[in-house]
């Protein structure tokens, strides 16, 4: 039966799900990747699609913005729909000199700001990390591309009201960028014994004078992130 937030039936989702934040981007991704894509849910405007890529089943579903929103859908996908792996495909703001606008980040882990993961292991600082096999598949698909970097990101629950010095300090200890979903995704994958990865395009940089990407550049660089996410989704 459908869950409170997903209108699909059992069996409607593939074992692998690509998860952008924006429902319209989910729709564009599904149409681009899967000519046979069918809409399986549209509750509250959060769109989900299932089809095939090179004969292999795949689903694409939006998460909405932020970790509380993502956690609702990820909980239900993992616990009710038999989903085995979720790869978030999104954007981040760069904070490290190692990345520039337009680069792709494969997030090995997420320094987590929030409370969702604090219930995972009481009295322990839970490590929100990516699944190694998915991360390796994405890194191998990058084939030494100098504009693809593997490393940790920061997952915040705040978009506004952050002290710039906090972000600067995080960049200095190796965090590559700031985003708002990976930490909760990695925590929930651990909870359910599933697999998760996050692949991000650096859409702007907080400490670099480089200009933001044009619309054409954004889509071109997003396609690179999508290729790597797809490699992880169908790795064996």
N, C-alpha and C positions, 0 to 999 in steps of 0.2 A: 504494500500500500504506500501511497505518497506520504512523505514526512510533513511536518508543519511548514517547512520552508522550501521543499523541493517537490514539484508536482509529478515527477517521473515514477514509473512502475519498476519493480524489481527486474533486473536484466537490461534496463534501458541505458545504463552507463557501461562503458568499456572499463577494463581493469586499469587503464592509464588515462589520466585527465590532465590536460593543460589548463592552467587557471590564470587568466589575466584579471585585473581588477574591474575594468570597464566592460559592461554588457555589450556595448556596440563593438568594442574591439574583439570580444569573444565571437560575435557574429561574423566579423570580417575574417578572423582566423579560421573559423569553421568553413566558410565559403571558399577561402583560399586553399585550404588543405584537403577538404573532403567534398567532392562534387555530390556525393550521396548523403551529405549531412542532413539529419532530421532533428527538429527541435523536440527535446524531451522534457523541458521545463521552462516556464516563464513566470514563476511566482514572484510577485513584487518587482517585476521587471528584470530579475536576474536570470539571464538566458543561459541555457545549457543545450548542447548539441552532441549527437553521436553519429559517426560514420566510419569510413575506413581510409587508411593511407597505405598504399601499396599492398592492399589486401589485409592489413592488420587493423583491428578495431581501435578507435581512438575517440575520446570525448573531449569537449572544450566547454568550460563553464566559468562564468564570472564569479568573483568573490565579493564585489563591492569594495569600499575603501576601509582600511584599517583592520586590525587584528580581531576585534570583537565580531565584525561582520564575517570575515574569513572563517573564524572558528566555528560559526554556526554551520556553514556549508560543509566544511571539512569534517566536522564531527559526524554529520549525517551521511556524507559520502563514504567515509571509512566504516561506519558502524552499520549502515542500513543497505548500502548499494553494492557491496563487494568490491569497491575500488581498492586497488593495491598500491598505486603510486600517483602522486600529484606533483606536477612541476609548475610552480608559479612562474609566469612570464610577465615582467613588468619593467618599471623604470626606477631609478634611484638618483639622488643628488650626490655627486662625488664630493669626498672630503679628503682624499689622499692624493699626493702628487704622483702616485703610481698610475692614476687613471685620468683620462681626459673626456670631455664631452664627446659622445658618440661611441665610446668604448663599451664593451660588454663585460659584465661581472658575473662569474659563476660563484655563488655565495656558499662558501664552505661551512659557514656557521653564522649565527646572528647574536650579537650582544643585545640583550633583550631589555626593553623598558616596558614595564607593565606587570600585571599580577597573574595573567592566565597560566603561566608556567610555574608560578610559586607553589601551586597545589600538586605538582607532579612528584616532588620529592621533598617533603617538609624538612626544614633545617639544613637543606643543601642547596647550593646555587646550581641549578640545573643547566647543563650545557646544551644549547640548542644548535645541533649540527646537522648537516646534510647527510643523506645516504651516500656511502662511498661509491657504490657501483654506479649510481646515477651520475654522481659528480665526475667519476672517471670517464664515463661514456661521453658526457658533454665536453670534457677537456680533450679527449682524443678526437672528437669531431671538430674541435677548433684547430687541430693540426698545426700547432705552433703559431697561430695568428697573433701578431704582436698587440693587437687591439682587444684581445680577450685576456682577462686576468682572473685567477682563482684566489679567493681570500674572503675574510669575514666582512659582514656588513653590520649596521646598527638598525634594529627594528624599534621604532618609536611609536607611542600612542599619541604623540603630539606633533602636529604640523606647524603650529605657531607657538610662540612663547619659549623658544629654546635659546639658551645663552650660547652665542657663537663660540665662546671659548670651550664649551663642552664638546662641540663637534670638532673643533680644532684639536683638542687633546685626544679624542678618539681616533682621528686620522693619524696622529703622531704615533699611536701604538698599533697601527696596522689596519684599522678599519677602512674599507675602501669607499663606502657610501652609506647614505641614510635612506631607509625605506620604511614601510609600515605594516608588513605582513609576514615576513619570513620566520620570525621568531616563534609565532604561534603555530605556523604550519609545521615547523620542525618539532615542536613540542607535541603536537597532536599525532604526528607520525610515530613518535616514540611511544606514546600512550597506547596506540592501537597495534603496534608492531608492524607498521607499514613503511613505505618509502616516500621520501620527499626531497625536492631540490628547488632552488630558486635561481633563475637566470634573468639578469637585469641589464637594461640599456642605460648608460649614464646620460640623462637628459639635460642636466645642468651641473655646474660645479660651484660649490660654496666658496672656494678659496682660489679660484683660477679666473683670470680675466677673459677666458675664451667665451665667445658668444653662445647662447643657446642654439640648439639645432633648428634649422628650417623644417617646415612640414615634410619636405621631400627627404631630408637627411634623417628625420625621426623615423619615417617608415622604412628607409633603406637599412638603417642600423637595427631597427626592431626586427627586420627579417632575419638578420644574422642571429640574434638571440633566439628567435623562433626555431631556426635550424638546429641549434644546439639543444634546445628543449625537446625537440622532436627526437633527436638522437637518444636522449636519455629516456624518453617515454617508451621507446621500442627496443631498448637494450635488453639483452638476455642475461 
